[in-house]
């Protein structure tokens, strides 16, 4: 019998754990959230001036999980709250970017924090009425880069499904003191980043990809996944590949050059990423332009765009049936102006996803796959139950 002081729930959740931002969708495609992939081990105590604000901007959590075996990640700030913190801050740059996504402790920290946030957000009204403990069964869809999927899929899955994970919100407004206990199921196993995005494009856009042979690159903050599909959305595993492009490291170099002016004008690569997506090249301080980073950004991004285009072309030239090539993902949004300038001279049939959807393609595609798997499970269960009823009926004659 369920305890009256514990709220029990089930949630369907898709998480795209990107190197720059974490994207999530729960229960239906309208329930989305995003926060920077930044984790900080806090220094000293944090005091709330007001117990108000968006919980997503103040993710202060304590985590108990078999998947996190070091004390330094037990109490962390995540996302916007971690940016500019005085403690030890972890962004996916430098040594962190070299590590495998499946093995970085930050991957599990952000995944568990995102899941706990989604569950708390779903039951925000109950929390406001005083409910402070939630026990959740989570149907999770998430993915890994192409280069990691074969070798690390099982290891990553075991971290997720091997027991109960607990996340407690410490000073987070609205959710303060709320504990979330989670058990995960993986109805679709671990998906392939990039491939999931294709399913969303086919389901929601007018590109009619299923009738084409094409290539597609999901450009992230660290990795670029390249996949090729024959007509009928038939994934060609021979030519699908991946590479590390280290976009975040290029952004970190830009940030360091800007901050070398004597002031910390940009506090994180996540902040710089949003500025580039929004084409905000002038940095203001005290109401005046303190730095115009146009030339600096052009220099670094052109070099990176050349690298990305070279990887894409080297893979594409061996695939005769691929008549066009697509770029999706947050990194593609950042690099699009420079790739388009380079391609103006080449004239290749290169396409870019709509910037409003590009960053969420993998999360949405994974959610579609998750819904399909759950629907199929219900149909199979109903079929089995129907067969049992038929056998029972025939046996009673």
C-alpha positions as CSV (number, residue, x, y, z in Angstrom):
1,X,0.0,0.0,0.0
2,X,1.4,3.4,-1.0
3,X,2.3,5.8,1.9
4,X,0.1,8.9,2.0
5,X,3.1,11.2,2.4
6,X,4.8,10.0,-0.8
7,X,3.5,10.9,-4.2
8,X,4.0,8.1,-6.7
9,X,4.1,8.9,-10.4
10,X,5.2,7.8,-13.9
11,X,6.8,10.0,-16.5
12,X,7.8,9.6,-20.1
13,X,11.0,11.6,-20.6
14,X,13.4,12.3,-23.4
15,X,16.8,13.9,-22.7
16,X,19.4,15.0,-25.2
17,X,22.6,15.5,-23.1
18,X,24.4,17.9,-25.3
19,X,27.9,19.2,-24.6
20,X,26.7,22.8,-24.6
21,X,23.1,22.4,-23.3
22,X,20.8,19.8,-21.9
23,X,17.4,19.5,-23.7
24,X,14.4,17.7,-22.2
25,X,10.8,16.8,-23.1
26,X,8.4,15.1,-20.8
27,X,4.9,13.5,-21.3
28,X,4.2,15.5,-24.5
29,X,6.1,17.6,-27.1
30,X,4.9,20.9,-25.5
31,X,6.7,20.2,-22.2
32,X,10.2,21.2,-23.0
33,X,13.1,22.6,-21.1
34,X,16.8,23.5,-21.7
35,X,19.7,24.5,-19.5
36,X,23.5,24.9,-20.0
37,X,25.7,21.8,-19.5
38,X,27.6,23.4,-16.6
39,X,28.2,21.8,-13.2
40,X,29.8,23.5,-10.2
41,X,31.0,22.1,-6.9
42,X,29.8,25.0,-4.6
43,X,32.1,26.9,-2.3
44,X,30.7,27.9,1.0
45,X,27.0,28.3,1.6
46,X,24.4,29.9,-0.7
47,X,21.8,32.2,0.7
48,X,18.6,33.0,-1.2
49,X,17.7,36.7,-1.2
50,X,14.2,35.8,-2.2
51,X,12.5,32.4,-2.4
52,X,11.3,33.2,-5.9
53,X,12.4,32.7,-9.4
54,X,12.3,30.0,-12.1
55,X,13.5,26.7,-10.5
56,X,15.4,25.9,-13.8
57,X,17.7,28.9,-13.1
58,X,18.5,27.7,-9.6
59,X,19.3,24.0,-9.8
60,X,21.0,23.3,-6.4
61,X,20.9,19.5,-5.9
62,X,22.1,16.7,-3.7
63,X,22.5,13.4,-5.5
64,X,22.6,9.9,-4.2
65,X,23.3,7.4,-7.0
66,X,25.3,4.2,-7.7
67,X,26.3,5.9,-11.0
68,X,28.2,8.7,-9.2
69,X,31.0,7.2,-7.1
70,X,32.8,10.4,-6.0
71,X,31.8,12.8,-3.2
72,X,32.6,15.9,-5.3
73,X,29.4,15.4,-7.3
74,X,27.1,14.7,-4.4
75,X,26.2,18.4,-3.9
76,X,26.3,20.5,-7.1
77,X,24.9,23.5,-8.8
78,X,23.7,22.7,-12.3
79,X,23.0,24.9,-15.4
80,X,22.5,28.6,-15.0
81,X,23.2,28.6,-11.3
82,X,26.7,27.0,-11.9
83,X,27.7,29.7,-14.4
84,X,30.2,32.1,-12.8
85,X,30.1,30.3,-9.4
86,X,33.2,30.7,-7.2
87,X,33.5,27.0,-6.7
88,X,35.0,24.4,-9.0
89,X,33.2,24.7,-12.3
90,X,33.0,22.0,-14.9
91,X,32.2,22.8,-18.5
92,X,32.7,20.3,-21.3
93,X,35.9,21.8,-22.6
94,X,39.6,20.8,-22.5
95,X,40.1,17.5,-20.7
96,X,36.4,17.0,-20.2
97,X,35.8,17.2,-23.9
98,X,38.3,14.5,-24.6
99,X,36.5,12.1,-22.3
100,X,33.7,9.8,-23.6
101,X,30.2,11.2,-23.0
102,X,29.1,7.8,-21.6
103,X,31.9,7.9,-19.0
104,X,31.9,11.6,-17.9
105,X,30.4,11.9,-14.4
106,X,28.8,15.2,-15.5
107,X,26.7,13.2,-17.9
108,X,24.9,11.4,-15.1
109,X,24.8,14.5,-12.9
110,X,23.0,16.5,-15.6
111,X,20.8,13.6,-16.6
112,X,19.6,12.9,-13.1
113,X,19.1,16.6,-12.4
114,X,17.1,17.0,-15.6
115,X,14.9,14.0,-14.8
116,X,14.3,15.3,-11.2
117,X,13.4,18.7,-12.6
118,X,10.9,17.3,-15.1
119,X,9.2,15.2,-12.4
120,X,9.1,18.2,-10.0
121,X,7.8,20.5,-12.7
122,X,5.1,17.9,-13.6
123,X,3.9,17.9,-10.0
124,X,4.6,21.6,-9.2
125,X,1.0,22.2,-7.9
126,X,1.3,19.2,-5.5
127,X,4.6,20.5,-4.3
128,X,3.1,23.9,-3.6
129,X,0.5,22.2,-1.5
130,X,3.2,20.7,0.7
131,X,4.1,17.4,-1.0
132,X,7.9,17.0,-0.6
133,X,8.7,13.4,-1.5
134,X,8.0,11.9,-5.0
135,X,8.7,8.4,-6.1
136,X,8.8,8.1,-9.9
137,X,9.0,5.4,-12.5
138,X,10.7,7.0,-15.5
139,X,10.4,5.8,-19.1
140,X,13.6,7.3,-20.4
141,X,14.8,7.9,-23.9
142,X,18.4,9.2,-24.4
143,X,21.3,8.8,-26.7
144,X,25.1,8.6,-27.3
145,X,27.2,9.7,-30.2
146,X,27.7,7.3,-33.1
147,X,31.4,6.8,-32.1
148,X,30.4,5.6,-28.6
149,X,27.2,3.6,-29.3
150,X,28.7,0.2,-29.9
151,X,31.3,0.1,-27.2
152,X,29.7,2.1,-24.4
153,X,25.9,1.5,-24.8
154,X,25.6,-1.3,-22.3
155,X,27.9,0.4,-19.7
156,X,25.9,3.6,-20.0
157,X,22.6,1.8,-19.7
158,X,23.7,0.0,-16.5
159,X,24.4,3.3,-14.9
160,X,20.9,4.4,-15.6
161,X,18.8,1.4,-14.8
162,X,20.8,-0.3,-12.1
163,X,18.8,0.9,-9.1
164,X,17.2,3.9,-7.4
165,X,18.6,7.3,-7.9
166,X,17.7,10.1,-5.4
167,X,17.9,13.9,-6.1
168,X,17.0,16.5,-3.4
169,X,16.6,20.2,-4.2
170,X,18.5,22.2,-1.7
171,X,17.8,26.0,-2.2
172,X,15.9,25.8,-5.5
173,X,12.8,28.0,-5.4
174,X,9.4,26.2,-5.2
175,X,11.2,22.8,-5.1
176,X,13.3,23.5,-1.9
177,X,13.5,20.4,0.3
178,X,11.7,18.2,-2.3
179,X,13.2,14.7,-2.8
180,X,12.8,12.8,-6.0
181,X,13.4,9.0,-6.0
182,X,13.7,7.6,-9.5
183,X,13.8,4.2,-11.2
184,X,14.5,4.3,-14.9
185,X,13.4,2.0,-17.7
186,X,14.8,2.3,-21.2
187,X,12.1,1.1,-23.6
188,X,14.1,2.1,-26.7
189,X,17.6,1.2,-25.2
190,X,20.2,3.9,-25.9
191,X,19.5,5.8,-29.1
192,X,22.0,7.1,-31.6
193,X,22.4,10.9,-31.5
194,X,21.8,12.4,-35.0
195,X,19.7,9.4,-36.1
196,X,16.9,10.4,-33.7
197,X,16.9,13.9,-35.1
198,X,16.1,12.5,-38.6
199,X,12.9,10.9,-37.3
200,X,11.7,14.2,-36.0
201,X,12.5,16.0,-39.2
202,X,10.6,13.4,-41.2
203,X,7.6,13.5,-38.8
204,X,7.3,17.3,-38.5
205,X,8.9,19.0,-41.6
206,X,8.1,19.1,-45.3
207,X,11.5,17.8,-46.4
208,X,10.1,14.3,-47.4
209,X,13.4,12.8,-46.3
210,X,12.0,9.2,-46.6
211,X,12.0,9.5,-50.4
212,X,15.6,10.6,-50.6
213,X,19.1,9.4,-50.2
214,X,20.9,11.9,-48.0
215,X,23.6,12.6,-45.4
216,X,23.1,14.4,-42.1
217,X,25.5,15.8,-39.5
218,X,24.5,16.6,-36.0
219,X,27.0,19.2,-34.9
220,X,27.4,19.5,-31.1
221,X,29.8,21.2,-28.7
222,X,32.3,18.4,-28.9
223,X,31.2,15.7,-31.3
224,X,29.9,15.7,-34.9
225,X,27.9,12.7,-35.8
226,X,27.5,11.9,-39.5
227,X,24.9,9.5,-40.8
228,X,23.8,8.4,-44.3
229,X,20.3,7.2,-45.2
230,X,19.1,5.4,-48.3
231,X,15.6,6.1,-49.5
232,X,13.1,4.8,-47.0
233,X,15.1,6.1,-44.0
234,X,17.4,3.1,-44.2
235,X,20.4,3.9,-42.1
236,X,23.7,3.0,-43.9
237,X,26.0,1.8,-41.1
238,X,29.0,1.4,-43.5
239,X,29.4,5.2,-44.0
240,X,27.9,6.6,-40.8
241,X,30.7,7.9,-38.6
242,X,31.6,10.5,-36.1
243,X,34.4,12.9,-35.2
244,X,35.4,15.3,-32.4
245,X,35.4,18.9,-33.5
246,X,35.7,20.6,-30.1
247,X,33.5,23.6,-30.9
248,X,33.3,24.3,-27.1
249,X,37.1,24.6,-27.0
250,X,37.0,27.2,-29.8
251,X,34.4,29.1,-27.9
252,X,36.5,28.9,-24.8
253,X,39.4,30.4,-26.7
254,X,37.2,33.3,-27.9
255,X,35.9,33.8,-24.3
256,X,39.5,33.8,-22.9
257,X,40.6,36.4,-25.5
258,X,37.7,38.6,-24.7
259,X,38.1,38.3,-20.9
260,X,41.8,39.1,-21.3
261,X,40.7,42.7,-21.7
262,X,40.7,42.9,-18.0
263,X,37.1,42.1,-17.1
264,X,35.1,38.9,-17.1
265,X,32.8,40.0,-19.8
266,X,31.6,36.5,-20.7
267,X,31.3,34.0,-17.8
268,X,30.9,30.7,-19.7
269,X,31.0,29.0,-23.2
270,X,27.2,28.4,-22.7
271,X,26.6,32.1,-22.5
272,X,28.8,32.8,-25.5
273,X,26.9,30.1,-27.5
274,X,23.6,31.8,-26.9
275,X,25.1,35.1,-27.9
276,X,26.3,33.6,-31.2
277,X,23.0,31.9,-31.9
278,X,21.3,35.3,-31.4
279,X,24.1,37.1,-33.4
280,X,24.9,39.3,-30.5
281,X,28.5,40.3,-31.2
282,X,28.7,43.5,-29.2
283,X,29.3,43.2,-25.4
284,X,28.0,45.9,-23.2
285,X,29.2,47.1,-19.8
286,X,27.7,50.0,-18.0
287,X,25.5,50.8,-21.0
288,X,28.4,51.1,-23.4
289,X,30.0,48.7,-25.9
290,X,33.0,47.2,-24.1
291,X,34.0,44.9,-26.8
292,X,33.0,44.0,-30.4
293,X,33.9,40.4,-31.0
294,X,32.9,40.3,-34.7
295,X,36.5,39.9,-36.1
296,X,37.5,37.5,-33.3
297,X,34.5,35.3,-33.8
298,X,35.0,35.3,-37.6
299,X,38.5,34.1,-37.3
300,X,37.8,31.2,-35.0
301,X,34.5,30.1,-36.5
302,X,35.8,30.2,-40.1
303,X,38.6,27.8,-39.1
304,X,36.1,25.5,-37.4
305,X,33.6,25.7,-40.3
306,X,36.4,24.6,-42.7
307,X,37.1,21.6,-40.4
308,X,33.4,20.6,-40.2
309,X,32.9,20.9,-43.9
310,X,36.0,18.9,-44.6
311,X,34.8,16.0,-42.4
312,X,31.3,16.1,-44.1
313,X,32.7,16.1,-47.6
314,X,35.3,13.4,-46.9
315,X,32.4,11.1,-45.8
316,X,29.9,12.2,-48.4
317,X,32.2,11.7,-51.5
318,X,32.0,7.9,-51.0
319,X,28.2,7.7,-50.9
320,X,26.8,7.9,-54.4
321,X,23.1,7.8,-53.5
322,X,23.3,10.8,-51.1
323,X,22.0,13.7,-53.2
324,X,22.0,16.2,-50.4
325,X,23.6,16.8,-47.0
326,X,21.9,18.3,-43.9
327,X,23.3,20.0,-40.8
328,X,21.3,19.9,-37.6
329,X,22.1,20.6,-33.9
330,X,23.1,23.6,-31.8
331,X,26.6,23.7,-33.2
332,X,25.1,23.8,-36.7
333,X,23.1,26.9,-35.7
334,X,26.3,28.6,-34.5
335,X,28.4,27.6,-37.6
336,X,25.8,28.1,-40.3
337,X,26.9,31.6,-41.5
338,X,30.5,30.4,-42.0
339,X,29.6,27.1,-43.6
340,X,27.3,28.9,-46.0
341,X,30.0,31.3,-47.0
342,X,32.4,28.5,-47.7
343,X,29.8,26.6,-49.7
344,X,28.9,29.7,-51.8
345,X,32.1,28.9,-53.7
346,X,31.5,25.1,-53.8
347,X,27.8,25.1,-54.7
348,X,27.1,21.8,-52.9
349,X,23.5,20.8,-52.2
350,X,23.9,21.5,-48.4
351,X,20.8,22.2,-46.3
352,X,20.4,23.6,-42.8
353,X,17.6,22.7,-40.4
354,X,15.4,25.6,-39.2
355,X,17.2,27.2,-36.3
356,X,14.0,27.2,-34.1
357,X,13.9,23.4,-34.2
358,X,17.5,22.4,-34.8
359,X,18.6,22.3,-31.2
360,X,15.7,20.1,-30.1
361,X,15.7,17.6,-33.0
362,X,17.4,14.8,-31.1
363,X,15.2,15.3,-28.0
364,X,12.1,15.3,-30.1
365,X,13.1,12.4,-32.3
366,X,14.0,10.3,-29.2
367,X,10.6,11.2,-27.7
368,X,8.8,10.0,-30.8
369,X,10.8,6.7,-30.6
370,X,9.9,6.4,-26.9
371,X,6.2,7.0,-27.6
372,X,6.2,4.4,-30.3
373,X,7.9,1.8,-28.1
374,X,5.5,2.4,-25.2
375,X,2.5,2.2,-27.6
376,X,3.8,-1.0,-29.0
377,X,4.3,-2.5,-25.5
378,X,0.6,-1.7,-24.6
379,X,-0.6,-3.2,-27.9
380,X,1.4,-6.4,-27.3
381,X,0.1,-6.7,-23.7
382,X,-3.4,-6.2,-24.9
383,X,-2.9,-8.9,-27.6
384,X,-1.6,-11.3,-25.1
385,X,-4.5,-10.6,-22.7
386,X,-6.9,-11.1,-25.6
387,X,-5.4,-14.4,-26.5
388,X,-5.6,-15.6,-22.8
389,X,-9.3,-14.6,-22.7
390,X,-10.0,-16.5,-25.9
391,X,-8.2,-19.6,-24.5
392,X,-10.0,-19.3,-21.3
393,X,-13.4,-19.0,-23.1
394,X,-12.7,-22.0,-25.3
395,X,-11.6,-24.1,-22.3
396,X,-14.9,-23.6,-20.5
397,X,-17.1,-25.1,-23.2
